[in-house]
Amino acid sequence: MYIIKNAGIHLILISFVVYILVNLAENLIHYNIGRSSNKETKIELPTRRDLIKIVIVTLVFAALQGVLTYWFNNIK
């Protein structure tokens, strides 16, 4: 059933990917709200530098999400 035999790794990867997809969209929305707080909000991509920062922070927290999900799932 699993592509990867180890269910723990599978849980970490699924949690990691889902977090990245959901949180990256949320971060981009927050970025645009902050950029245009005094005017009409438009969805625009950030500069390359800001996008890289957003992606790096998202990846770090996605890794934490995956590991913590695995850890809390295995507490007995």
Secondary structure, 3 states (H helix, E strand, C coil): CCCCCCHHHHHHHHHHHHHHHHHHHHHHHHHHHHHCCCCCCCCCCCCHHHHHHHHHHHHHHHHHHHHHHHHHHCCC
